[in-house]
Amino acid sequence: MFDGIKRFIARLVTSADLVLCAEEDAFARARGWQITKTGFGSRSYRDPRFDLLKVAAAPDGRSIGVDLTTGKLVEICEGR
């Protein structure tokens, strides 16, 4: 009897978690980001394109990177 109740509660929690994160997960999926569930209602999102960059500091202090697929220099956005 308690197993059935546990399963029911687990399904409710999973459903609530999916509903809470649905919009953000859809946004991330549309951009090809990796999604890692880190807890109830909590996710970590990561753009795998960062794996294609080798980051260095430019002489003027900017962060620059080399796109490892093309060899071109690219400026790294720091959220400004």
Backbone as JSON, one array per atom type, in Angstrom:
{
  "sequence": "MFDGIKRFIARLVTSADLVLCAEEDAFARARGWQITKTGFGSRSYRDPRFDLLKVAAAPDGRSIGVDLTTGKLVEICEGR",
  "N": [[0.81, -1.2, 0.0], [1.91, 1.28, 0.83], [3.88, 1.56, -1.07], [2.5, 2.17, -3.4], [1.52, 4.7, -2.73], [3.91, 6.08, -2.43], [4.88, 5.96, -5.08], [2.87, 7.44, -6.37], [3.19, 9.99, -5.19], [5.81, 10.51, -6.03], [5.4, 10.69, -8.8], [3.76, 12.96, -8.86], [5.57, 14.93, -7.91], [7.54, 14.82, -9.92], [6.0, 15.62, -12.13], [5.27, 18.23, -11.32], [7.81, 19.41, -11.24], [8.55, 19.29, -13.96], [6.6, 20.99, -15.06], [7.2, 23.42, -13.78], [9.69, 24.04, -14.9], [9.32, 24.04, -17.62], [9.14, 26.17, -19.57], [11.7, 27.39, -19.53], [13.28, 25.14, -20.13], [12.39, 24.56, -22.74], [13.22, 26.86, -24.07], [16.01, 26.55, -23.83], [16.39, 24.07, -25.15], [15.66, 24.77, -27.76], [17.82, 26.21, -28.55], [19.82, 24.41, -28.53], [21.16, 23.87, -26.19], [22.73, 22.24, -23.38], [21.02, 20.52, -20.81], [20.91, 20.12, -17.39], [19.48, 18.54, -14.73], [19.35, 19.75, -11.54], [18.09, 19.58, -9.16], [14.89, 19.75, -7.43], [12.85, 21.64, -9.42], [15.02, 22.99, -10.38], [17.64, 23.75, -12.6], [20.6, 23.41, -14.62], [21.96, 25.15, -17.25], [23.73, 24.93, -20.29], [25.67, 26.1, -22.96], [26.94, 24.2, -25.45], [28.71, 25.15, -27.37], [30.73, 26.55, -26.19], [32.72, 24.74, -25.75], [34.15, 24.79, -28.05], [35.87, 26.88, -28.01], [38.99, 28.39, -27.26], [40.15, 30.2, -24.72], [41.72, 33.34, -24.15], [43.56, 36.16, -22.82], [43.43, 39.34, -24.21], [45.89, 41.86, -25.12], [44.79, 44.37, -24.48], [43.12, 43.81, -22.41], [40.65, 42.69, -22.97], [38.62, 39.72, -23.21], [39.41, 37.17, -25.34], [38.92, 34.63, -27.8], [39.75, 31.59, -29.52], [38.17, 30.15, -32.14], [38.0, 26.85, -32.4], [37.18, 25.36, -34.53], [37.35, 26.93, -36.8], [39.6, 28.48, -36.53], [39.58, 31.19, -36.22], [39.79, 34.35, -34.52], [37.7, 35.36, -31.85], [35.65, 37.61, -30.01], [34.92, 37.34, -26.59], [31.88, 37.43, -25.03], [31.06, 38.92, -22.01], [28.72, 39.07, -20.59], [27.9, 41.7, -20.59]],
  "CA": [[0.0, 0.0, 0.0], [2.75, 2.47, 0.9], [4.61, 1.67, -2.33], [1.62, 2.88, -4.32], [1.48, 6.1, -2.31], [5.23, 6.64, -2.77], [4.93, 6.15, -6.53], [1.95, 8.53, -6.68], [3.84, 11.24, -4.78], [6.96, 10.7, -6.92], [4.86, 11.17, -10.08], [3.33, 14.35, -8.65], [6.77, 15.76, -7.81], [8.13, 14.88, -11.26], [5.12, 16.45, -12.97], [5.41, 19.62, -10.89], [9.14, 19.83, -11.66], [8.5, 19.5, -15.41], [5.77, 22.17, -15.32], [7.93, 24.59, -13.31], [10.85, 24.33, -15.73], [8.99, 23.8, -19.03], [9.46, 27.3, -20.44], [13.16, 27.52, -19.6], [13.8, 23.97, -20.84], [12.07, 24.73, -24.15], [14.13, 27.91, -24.54], [17.35, 25.95, -23.93], [16.37, 23.04, -26.21], [15.58, 25.44, -29.06], [19.15, 26.73, -28.84], [20.77, 23.31, -28.52], [21.92, 23.86, -24.94], [22.67, 21.05, -22.52], [20.21, 20.76, -19.62], [21.2, 19.2, -16.3], [18.59, 18.73, -13.59], [20.19, 19.85, -10.33], [17.23, 19.46, -7.99], [13.49, 20.03, -7.73], [12.64, 22.97, -9.97], [16.32, 23.61, -10.58], [18.36, 23.25, -13.75], [21.8, 24.07, -15.07], [21.92, 25.21, -18.7], [25.07, 25.18, -20.82], [25.8, 26.12, -24.41], [28.12, 23.38, -25.76], [29.64, 25.84, -28.26], [31.88, 27.01, -25.41], [33.76, 23.73, -25.89], [34.88, 25.06, -29.29], [36.69, 28.07, -27.83], [40.14, 28.42, -26.38], [40.08, 31.58, -24.27], [42.96, 33.99, -23.74], [43.38, 37.58, -22.56], [44.05, 40.23, -25.19], [46.73, 42.88, -24.47], [44.0, 45.49, -23.97], [42.3, 43.35, -21.3], [39.44, 41.98, -23.4], [38.72, 38.27, -23.32], [39.27, 36.72, -26.71], [39.02, 33.19, -27.93], [40.0, 31.05, -30.86], [37.2, 29.13, -32.54], [38.84, 25.71, -32.77], [36.72, 24.77, -35.79], [37.72, 27.8, -37.92], [40.88, 29.12, -36.27], [39.4, 32.64, -36.16], [39.67, 35.0, -33.2], [36.37, 35.87, -31.54], [35.59, 38.27, -28.72], [34.05, 36.62, -25.66], [30.92, 38.3, -24.32], [31.11, 38.67, -20.56], [27.44, 39.42, -20.0], [27.7, 43.16, -20.5]],
  "C": [[0.86, 1.27, 0.0], [3.57, 2.66, -0.38], [3.78, 2.43, -3.35], [1.55, 4.36, -4.0], [2.8, 6.78, -2.67], [5.33, 6.91, -4.27], [4.05, 7.32, -6.96], [2.59, 9.88, -6.36], [5.03, 11.54, -5.69], [6.51, 11.22, -8.28], [4.4, 12.62, -9.97], [4.52, 15.31, -8.63], [7.42, 15.92, -9.17], [7.31, 15.77, -12.18], [5.26, 17.93, -12.62], [6.76, 20.19, -11.34], [9.15, 20.15, -13.16], [7.71, 20.76, -15.76], [6.53, 23.44, -14.93], [9.05, 25.0, -14.27], [10.57, 24.24, -17.23], [9.42, 24.94, -19.95], [10.97, 27.47, -20.62], [13.78, 26.36, -20.36], [13.55, 24.08, -22.34], [12.98, 25.77, -24.79], [15.52, 27.32, -24.78], [17.41, 24.91, -25.05], [16.39, 23.66, -27.59], [16.94, 25.98, -29.49], [20.22, 25.65, -28.81], [21.62, 23.24, -27.26], [21.77, 22.54, -24.22], [21.89, 21.42, -21.25], [20.55, 19.69, -18.59], [20.25, 19.51, -15.15], [19.45, 18.69, -12.33], [19.38, 19.73, -9.04], [15.8, 19.77, -8.39], [13.35, 21.47, -8.21], [13.93, 23.71, -10.28], [17.06, 22.94, -11.74], [19.66, 24.03, -13.93], [21.78, 24.01, -16.59], [23.3, 25.59, -19.2], [25.05, 25.1, -22.34], [27.06, 25.34, -24.78], [29.09, 24.04, -26.73], [30.85, 26.38, -27.52], [33.03, 26.0, -25.46], [34.64, 24.0, -27.11], [35.81, 26.26, -29.18], [37.89, 27.8, -26.92], [40.31, 29.88, -25.99], [41.45, 32.08, -23.83], [42.64, 35.46, -23.46], [44.11, 38.37, -23.63], [44.89, 41.26, -24.46], [45.93, 44.04, -23.89], [43.04, 45.07, -22.87], [41.02, 42.63, -21.68], [39.69, 40.48, -23.35], [38.48, 37.9, -24.77], [39.39, 35.2, -26.73], [39.34, 32.81, -29.36], [38.95, 29.98, -31.09], [38.01, 27.97, -33.09], [38.39, 25.05, -34.06], [37.17, 25.59, -37.0], [39.09, 28.42, -37.75], [40.8, 30.63, -36.16], [39.3, 33.13, -34.73], [38.24, 35.52, -33.04], [36.42, 36.54, -30.17], [34.57, 37.54, -27.85], [33.17, 37.63, -24.93], [30.95, 37.92, -22.85], [29.85, 39.13, -19.88], [27.19, 40.9, -19.86], [26.67, 43.63, -21.48]]
}
